[in-house]
Amino acid sequence: MTNKNKAFRLIIFLLTAVIMISAVCYNSVSYPESYVSTLSKLGSRGEEVRQIQKKLKELGYYKGSIDGIYGTSTKKAVTAFQKNCGLTADGIAGAKTLKFLGLTSASSSDSAYTSSDVRLLAKLIAAEARGESYKGQVAVGAVVLNRVEHASFPDSISGVIYQKGAFSCVNDSNWNVSPTSESLKAARDCINGWDPSGGAIYYYNPAKTTNAFMHSRPVITVIGRHRFCS
């Protein structure tokens, strides 16, 4: 056998070995869980579905049992919630729907705000929305956060709440009210992304407010005794 033939056979052998090793490595790759979709939808089962059902039941959208089974009644409840929040009403509890339900992890959602921020927001909710439904309480908190993100208002929760003339409760006896467990929960839910107000930056009670400016604002939605406006 000539040296040329030996070299050719060696090259073929090495190429075959490389191909075989590559095939073994490719087939043994373990992809991380982040590659896998984790949407809850019709037919899904598990703890996430139970949490979705529990939250929707608290909000009055779901009337069935909390069994962890994503059936037609759960899908209808999710769809109704999505419609109310201005989301795509497909009945699938994806990342955005879970965020609006307040079911995202605290580490990913609360990081922008301190515990003092949450407590201050809860205090305002307790003072401004006492007697309103839970949804109405979350909506009041959401208005504060919408102002934080709006160019026309201060860029912090405390700045928005204490802005001169913004909330009358800050200067009257209502401000003596301590945050309740419900108002604290409402504060966390709106921080987690749930906005029943539909993006409103104003709200008022028409039975108590005669301010012409407030009455001139376009109404986005009405929740309880409050009109939420842009």
Buried (B, 14 or more C-beta within 10 A) or exposed (E): EEEEEEEEEEEEEEEEEEEEEEEEEEEEEEEEEEEEEEEBBEEBEEEBBBBBBBBBBBBEBBEBEBEBBBBEBBBBBBBBBBEBBBBEBEBBBBEBBBBBBBBBEEEEBBEEBEEEBBBBBBBBBBBBBBEBBBBBBBBBBBBBBBBBEEEEBBEEBEEBBBEEEBBEBBEEEBBEBEBBEBBBBBBBBBBBBBBBBBBBBBBBEEEEBEEEEBEEBEBBBEBBBBBBBE
